[in-house]
């Protein structure tokens, strides 16, 4: 799994940082806008990342399959 974010569409809802704090952060010094902590999260984080993508109100989070073909199914 490869995760990307588009910081220009982020509205700082904070959902991603609450749902997947090992992958996303919404830091005060960034006015709550998303920071990507782990572009290639371990499989143990995939469910949380998928939930964060689904709940993102601005579609800022994108998930792509990895070379092994695993990903957002």
N, CA, C and O of each residue as an XYZ file, in Angstrom:
292
protein
N       0.844     -1.180      0.000
C       0.000      0.000      0.000
C       0.884      1.236      0.000
O       1.869      1.322      0.733
N       0.506      2.184     -0.837
C       1.175      3.487     -0.848
C       0.114      4.549     -0.600
O      -0.921      4.571     -1.265
N       0.374      5.412      0.344
C      -0.560      6.461      0.721
C       0.000      7.804      0.279
O       1.186      8.081      0.458
N      -0.855      8.628     -0.295
C      -0.482     10.003     -0.626
C      -1.572     10.930     -0.108
O      -2.717     10.520      0.082
N      -1.203     12.165      0.112
C      -2.170     13.186      0.501
C      -1.959     14.413     -0.370
O      -0.848     14.691     -0.820
N      -3.027     15.130     -0.597
C      -2.963     16.382     -1.329
C      -3.206     17.504     -0.324
O      -4.354     17.796      0.008
N      -2.148     18.131      0.158
C      -2.312     19.137      1.202
C      -3.124     20.359      0.770
O      -3.620     21.099      1.619
N      -3.264     20.576     -0.532
C      -4.025     21.743     -0.987
C      -5.530     21.537     -0.876
O      -6.288     22.506     -0.911
N      -5.978     20.282     -0.742
C      -7.412     20.032     -0.593
C      -7.809     19.770      0.857
O      -8.999     19.754      1.173
N      -6.849     19.568      1.732
C      -7.121     19.273      3.141
C      -7.882     20.422      3.791
O      -7.539     21.591      3.611
N      -8.928     20.074      4.555
C      -9.690     21.096      5.276
C      -9.480     20.999      6.790
O     -10.192     21.640      7.562
N      -8.507     20.200      7.204
C      -8.105     20.074      8.612
C      -9.226     19.546      9.510
O      -9.396     20.022     10.633
N      -9.979     18.578      9.026
C     -11.043     18.001      9.856
C     -10.459     17.198     11.014
O     -11.077     17.093     12.074
N      -9.258     16.626     10.812
C      -8.594     15.868     11.862
C      -9.009     14.414     11.936
O      -8.488     13.672     12.769
N      -9.940     13.979     11.082
C     -10.379     12.577     11.117
C      -9.220     11.615     10.930
O      -9.108     10.629     11.659
N      -8.358     11.890      9.962
C      -7.278     10.955      9.635
C      -6.320     10.756     10.803
O      -5.919      9.628     11.090
N      -5.952     11.834     11.474
C      -5.039     11.743     12.605
C      -5.631     11.013     13.791
O      -4.906     10.369     14.549
N      -6.942     11.106     13.962
C      -7.612     10.385     15.046
C      -7.757      8.904     14.711
O      -7.610      8.052     15.588
N      -8.043      8.592     13.449
C      -8.298      7.212     13.043
C      -7.008      6.418     12.841
O      -6.924      5.251     13.223
N      -6.007      7.056     12.242
C      -4.742      6.366     11.934
C      -3.561      7.234     12.367
O      -2.834      7.753     11.520
N      -3.363      7.396     13.675
C      -2.322      8.302     14.167
C      -0.891      7.866     13.869
O       0.036      8.668     13.987
N      -0.702      6.615     13.489
C       0.643      6.169     13.118
C       0.978      6.502     11.670
O       2.124      6.360     11.242
N      -0.026      6.946     10.919
C       0.161      7.240      9.500
C      -0.053      8.721      9.201
O       0.617      9.278      8.332
N      -0.980      9.363      9.914
C      -1.304     10.772      9.671
C      -1.186     11.584     10.951
O      -1.394     11.069     12.050
N      -0.852     12.852     10.797
C      -0.830     13.773     11.930
C      -1.514     15.068     11.512
O      -1.438     15.493     10.359
N      -2.177     15.673     12.470
C      -2.796     16.977     12.273
C      -2.230     17.886     13.363
O      -2.851     18.098     14.405
N      -1.054     18.407     13.100
C      -0.308     19.160     14.111
C      -0.773     20.607     14.228
O      -1.137     21.244     13.240
N      -0.751     21.108     15.461
C      -1.119     22.500     15.701
C      -0.246     23.462     14.901
O      -0.728     24.469     14.382
N       1.058     23.138     14.808
C       1.966     24.043     14.082
C       1.681     24.079     12.579
O       2.162     24.965     11.873
N       0.904     23.121     12.099
C       0.479     23.100     10.687
C      -0.988     23.519     10.566
O      -1.636     23.240      9.558
N      -1.504     24.185     11.590
C      -2.905     24.615     11.646
C      -3.881     23.448     11.510
O      -5.013     23.636     11.065
N      -3.453     22.252     11.888
C      -4.315     21.082     11.849
C      -4.388     20.377     10.510
O      -5.076     19.365     10.374
N      -3.680     20.906      9.518
C      -3.686     20.265      8.206
C      -2.869     18.982      8.249
O      -1.965     18.842      9.073
N      -3.182     18.060      7.372
C      -2.608     16.721      7.406
C      -1.112     16.713      7.090
O      -0.629     17.439      6.221
N      -0.411     15.873      7.824
C       0.981     15.514      7.532
C       1.011     14.003      7.404
O       0.440     13.293      8.232
N       1.668     13.515      6.381
C       1.789     12.077      6.170
C       3.028     11.579      6.891
O       4.140     12.019      6.599
N       2.842     10.663      7.830
C       3.946     10.135      8.623
C       4.557      8.879      8.017
O       5.743      8.609      8.206
N       3.750      8.109      7.289
C       4.233      6.836      6.753
C       3.577      6.577      5.400
O       2.410      6.190      5.337
N       4.317      6.789      4.329
C       3.816      6.613      2.973
C       3.526      5.147      2.644
O       2.660      4.849      1.822
N       4.253      4.238      3.290
C       4.084      2.794      3.088
C       3.812      2.127      4.440
O       4.690      1.462      4.990
N       2.610      2.301      4.972
C       2.325      1.747      6.297
C       2.317      0.221      6.288
O       2.042     -0.399      5.260
N       2.621     -0.379      7.440
C       2.566     -1.838      7.536
C       1.117     -2.313      7.410
O       0.173     -1.551      7.618
N       0.974     -3.566      7.071
C      -0.359     -4.144      6.862
C      -1.254     -3.974      8.088
O      -2.475     -3.884      7.956
N      -0.674     -3.931      9.242
C      -1.458     -3.753     10.469
C      -2.187     -2.409     10.514
O      -3.127     -2.246     11.291
N      -1.768     -1.451      9.695
C      -2.383     -0.119      9.653
C      -3.376      0.043      8.508
O      -4.080      1.051      8.442
N      -3.445     -0.934      7.607
C      -4.237     -0.762      6.387
C      -5.712     -0.487      6.649
O      -6.300      0.365      5.984
N      -6.311     -1.173      7.583
C      -7.736     -0.964      7.865
C      -7.991      0.465      8.330
O      -8.955      1.099      7.899
N      -7.137      0.969      9.203
C      -7.288      2.332      9.697
C      -7.077      3.350      8.573
O      -7.789      4.351      8.497
N      -6.102      3.094      7.706
C      -5.843      4.005      6.586
C      -7.043      4.023      5.635
O      -7.439      5.086      5.156
N      -7.611      2.867      5.366
C      -8.795      2.797      4.491
C      -9.964      3.559      5.106
O     -10.696      4.259      4.407
N     -10.132      3.419      6.409
C     -11.209      4.145      7.090
C     -10.967      5.648      7.022
O     -11.895      6.419      6.776
N      -9.724      6.064      7.239
C      -9.393      7.485      7.160
C      -9.669      8.031      5.757
O     -10.188      9.137      5.605
N      -9.320      7.249      4.738
C      -9.594      7.678      3.362
C     -11.104      7.824      3.143
O     -11.557      8.806      2.555
N     -11.862      6.862      3.608
C     -13.313      6.885      3.413
C     -13.981      8.041      4.150
O     -14.971      8.592      3.670
N     -13.447      8.412      5.312
C     -14.055      9.466      6.118
C     -13.514     10.863      5.833
O     -14.009     11.844      6.389
N     -12.511     10.962      4.980
C     -11.941     12.273      4.672
C     -12.963     13.095      3.875
O     -13.317     12.712      2.760
N     -13.441     14.217      4.426
C     -14.487     14.979      3.749
C     -14.022     15.699      2.479
O     -14.848     16.149      1.684
N     -12.717     15.809      2.289
C     -12.209     16.532      1.123
C     -11.468     15.637      0.134
O     -10.839     16.131     -0.801
N     -11.540     14.329      0.336
C     -10.870     13.358     -0.552
C      -9.383     13.661     -0.716
O      -8.824     13.524     -1.805
N      -8.759     14.068      0.370
C      -7.337     14.423      0.378
C      -6.438     13.187      0.361
O      -5.319     13.240     -0.149
N      -6.920     12.091      0.909
C      -6.124     10.867      1.045
C      -6.360      9.953     -0.144
O      -7.498      9.726     -0.556
N      -5.266      9.432     -0.690
C      -5.335      8.470     -1.792
C      -4.525      7.232     -1.422
O      -3.449      7.328     -0.832
N      -5.062      6.078     -1.779
C      -4.376      4.809     -1.549
C      -4.122      4.163     -2.899
O      -5.011      4.111     -3.749
N      -2.901      3.669     -3.094
C      -2.539      2.947     -4.317
C      -2.033      1.566     -3.936
O      -1.463      1.374     -2.861
N      -2.246      0.618     -4.820
C      -1.745     -0.725     -4.579
C      -0.232     -0.732     -4.641
O       0.379      0.094     -5.319
N       0.367     -1.671     -3.928
C       1.816     -1.808     -3.971
C       2.197     -2.753     -5.108
O       1.327     -3.256     -5.820
N       3.473     -2.990     -5.272
C       3.990     -3.821     -6.366
C       3.468     -5.254     -6.312
O       3.398     -5.927     -7.341
N       3.106     -5.719     -5.141
C       2.599     -7.085     -4.985
C       1.110     -7.176     -5.323
O       0.515     -8.253     -5.272
N       0.518     -6.027     -5.670
C      -0.891     -6.035     -6.018
C      -1.836     -5.916     -4.855
O      -3.053     -5.994     -5.025
N      -1.282     -5.726     -3.661
C      -2.130     -5.547     -2.481
C      -2.486     -4.069     -2.393
O      -1.723     -3.211     -2.837
N      -3.596     -3.793     -1.842
C      -3.934     -2.397     -1.706
C      -5.356     -2.178     -1.267
O      -5.861     -2.883     -0.393
N      -5.993     -1.219     -1.858
C      -7.247     -0.715     -1.292
C      -8.483     -1.563     -1.515
O      -9.585     -1.070     -1.275
N      -8.377     -2.770     -1.947
C      -9.562     -3.582     -2.245
C     -10.602     -3.559     -1.151
O     -11.645     -4.200     -1.277
